[in-house]
Amino acid sequence: MDTAVLLRMYRKMLEIRCFELRAGELFERTEIPGATHLYLGQEAVAVGACSTLKDTDYIISTHRGHGHCIAKGGKLPLMMAEIFGRRTGYCKGRGGSMHIADLDIGILGANGVVGGGLPISVGVGLAAKLRKTRRVTLCFFGDGASNQGTFHESLNMAAVMKLPVVFVCENNQFAVSTHVSLACSVQDIAQRGASYNIPGHVVDGNDVVAVFEKVSEMVARAREGAGPSLIECKTYRWSGHYVGDSATYRDKEEVNNWKSGNDPIARFRGKLIASGLLDEAGADEMQREVVEAVAEAEDFARNSPPLLVDEVAEDVYTEVNAGAVE
């Protein structure tokens, strides 16, 4: 892989980590409204997967979607303004953490409904096929969503119609508080691809290069018209299901082992330094730059005008020409 691509991936992972740490702090201090589901520990999945896409390709996100947005090119100031409820945010402060979208760069939105993005990705894939645009859609979802009816319906339809969709399951081991072993009848969710006669692959979700390589292969396959695929990225969410969840259902030693021994950013940093593509000083400098960028994004949000109560319904409805409807 090109050195510039690898370093860009590392920076993106740092941006996600720093953004999420700060968002968690701000939420705990009640400075941002709504609910927040942090992406800490899963950075390699979003960055590895989205780095395979063109600007014109699409992603469908989830309730834990900050990482996906940043990895696809979302701007930190606009994201921070959105979760602060400011008019300068991506959705003018109306969507908040779980509904950030930027159609210009292919971010078709996060979704607060578990498994809700799966059918949307099928519709987007069908549109791409009918229009012959050769655009590919990455659909992110969690292990919990793989037990929803929308998962099976969407994979079946995408397979039958050979749609250019790559389904990326982020298996972070828990659907809220239920461990995947208690909810899935198969050891690997990727095995379910066989039910629809599509490729199913398991990848180390904490190895950004491994994610990139496998997703890249499946994206190229989809772009050439060979249809959908299912990739299961095994990873782990560091925090509770949402900010404020004490996560007492998890073993503390297990959490610490994932944090200390399988941190995707620390692993990638070590590989870059070992290969001579980055040194300790350069890595530390990049970290400082990213921390500063997140601080600037926060300043932008704080200095932006808030969404007013009488503006909440704006952009929800539009004027319709009655004659045109008739």
Secondary structure, 3 states (H helix, E strand, C coil): CCHHHHHHHHHHHHHHHHHHHHHHHHHHCCCCCCCCCCCCCCHHHHHHHHCCCCCCCEEECCCCCHHHHHHCCCCHHHHHHHHHCECCCCCCCCCHHHHCCEHHHCECCCCCCCCCHHHHHHHHHHHHHHHCCCCCEEEEEECCHHHCHHHHHHHHHHHHHCCCEEEEEEECCEECCEEHHHCCCCCCHHHHHHHHCCCEEEEECCCHHHHHHHHHHHHHHHHCCCCCEEEEEECCCCCCCCCCCCCCCCCHHHHHHHHHHCCHHHHHHHHHHHCCCCCHHHHHHHHHHHHHHHHHHHHHHHCCCECCHHHCCCCCCCCCCHHHHC
